[in-house]
Amino acid sequence: MPLLTKQICPRCHQPSPSGATHPRCQNRLVKFSGIVSLYPYPSIVGQMIRDYKYESVFKLEEDLIDLAVRGLERSQKLLSFWKDKEFIFMPVPLYIAKRIFRGYDQADKLISGAAKRLNLIYSNEILFRRKWTSQQSKLPKKERSKNVSNAFGVNDKSLVRGKNFVLFDDVYTTGSTLRSAASVLKSAGAGQIWGLTLCR
């Protein structure tokens, strides 16, 4: 599967090597050190995510984990940096009622499987979702930030303070969901935060 050939700065969305935030874009409002997406969404990988996420085609789970592992292994320099700095990999959580309704949390399943294969630090017990939010992909761009505003909370600030995190979600569209989750972590004293998505 071809990886995305270009990453973008999470602030200005212009090309950026390795997905790092441009130095000129860094300020107190920018919560991310960078965001990395592995595969293009208009592809077979995007179709696999849709089938797994909305049609409950569970047999695709291991294939998607394998794609995440392969993508990360092909970004070896960044992966080594995350390991050396002891980044904690975590999913952007679903609201509990939505998780019960769907029967599983696809982001959690994928990143926990990939973390186990790659020997990465993983946790799904730090962030929680405060409210049910509408599906981002079905909302106009200008409404997406409002939809996820104040959507997340931290269970225990002592688990966040001074720690580095990689926030994982399956798909990157405008980045509103990742930014909302990152803002909560930063407010709780997190160090560096990177975003990671399977597709963009």
Number of C-alpha atoms within 10 A of each C-alpha: 12 10 17 15 11 14 20 20 22 27 21 12 13 13 15 17 14 18 23 20 25 19 9 8 13 14 9 6 9 16 27 25 20 24 26 28 28 26 23 19 21 10 12 12 20 18 12 17 22 16 15 17 19 10 11 16 13 12 10 15 19 14 14 22 20 16 20 25 20 16 19 22 14 13 15 11 11 15 15 13 11 19 14 9 12 14 22 20 25 25 30 26 23 23 18 16 12 14 13 11 9 15 10 15 18 24 22 22 15 24 30 22 20 23 19 12 12 15 10 18 17 20 16 15 13 17 23 19 19 16 17 14 16 11 10 18 12 9 12 9 13 9 12 21 18 14 19 23 16 15 18 23 18 19 12 12 16 13 14 22 15 14 17 20 26 26 25 26 24 24 22 22 15 17 18 19 21 24 20 21 25 26 20 19 26 18 13 18 16 21 17 19 23 24 28 26 23 28 23 19
